[in-house]
Amino acid sequence: MNIMMILAIIADLLLAVLLTAVSGFILQGVNNTGAMMPEAALYVGFILLCIVASALAAILRKRQPLATIIAAIPLAVAALAMMLEGVVV
């Protein structure tokens, strides 16, 4: 496998672990209140995107450029979210 794809897959999985670890701080106990916020659904969707993108990239590893791009999508979305943090909110 391509070294960039391997690094992107590892970064995706570590990002999913990080997002899961800090979910209580970010969502501030949304499950305790009972109301489902749209932010919580988006947050869970992004965790699933990290996991699915890394699995799909591993499955499509013979198609190097496509697999590397798929593995880099969650990292690009996370970078975009960090850049737009002060602008949108």
C-alpha positions in Angstrom: 0.0 0.0 0.0 1.0 3.5 -0.6 2.6 5.2 2.5 0.4 8.2 2.2 -2.7 6.1 2.2 -1.5 4.1 5.2 -0.8 7.4 7.1 -4.2 8.7 6.1 -6.0 5.6 7.3 -4.1 5.7 10.6 -5.0 9.4 10.9 -8.6 8.7 10.2 -8.9 6.0 12.8 -7.1 8.2 15.4 -9.4 11.1 14.5 -12.4 8.8 15.1 -10.9 7.7 18.5 -10.3 11.4 19.4 -13.8 12.4 18.5 -15.3 9.6 20.5 -13.1 10.4 23.5 -14.1 14.1 23.6 -17.7 13.7 22.6 -19.0 14.4 26.1 -17.2 17.7 26.3 -18.4 18.8 22.8 -22.0 17.6 23.0 -22.3 18.6 26.7 -24.5 15.6 27.7 -27.0 15.6 24.9 -28.1 12.1 25.8 -28.9 13.1 29.4 -31.4 15.8 28.3 -33.3 13.5 25.9 -33.4 15.9 23.1 -31.5 15.0 19.9 -29.6 18.0 18.6 -28.7 18.2 14.9 -25.1 18.8 16.0 -25.1 15.3 17.7 -26.3 13.7 14.5 -23.6 15.5 12.5 -21.0 14.6 15.1 -21.9 10.9 14.9 -22.0 11.1 11.1 -18.5 12.4 11.1 -17.2 9.7 13.3 -18.8 7.1 11.0 -17.3 8.9 8.0 -13.8 8.5 9.5 -14.3 4.8 10.0 -16.0 4.1 6.7 -13.5 6.1 4.7 -10.6 4.2 6.2 -12.3 0.8 5.6 -13.2 1.7 2.0 -9.7 2.9 1.3 -8.3 -0.3 2.7 -10.7 -2.3 0.5 -9.8 -0.2 -2.6 -6.0 -0.3 -2.0 -5.2 -1.6 -5.5 -6.6 1.6 -7.0 -4.0 3.9 -5.4 -5.1 7.4 -6.3 -8.8 6.8 -5.5 -8.1 5.1 -2.2 -5.7 7.8 -1.1 -8.3 10.5 -1.9 -11.0 8.6 -0.1 -8.8 8.2 3.0 -7.9 11.9 3.0 -11.6 13.1 2.8 -12.2 13.1 6.6 -8.9 14.9 7.2 -9.8 17.5 4.7 -13.3 18.0 6.3 -11.7 18.3 9.7 -9.2 20.9 8.4 -12.0 22.8 6.8 -14.0 22.7 10.0 -11.1 24.0 12.0 -10.5 26.9 9.5 -14.2 27.9 9.5 -14.6 27.6 13.3 -14.5 31.4 14.0 -16.2 32.4 10.8 -19.4 30.3 11.0 -20.0 30.3 14.8 
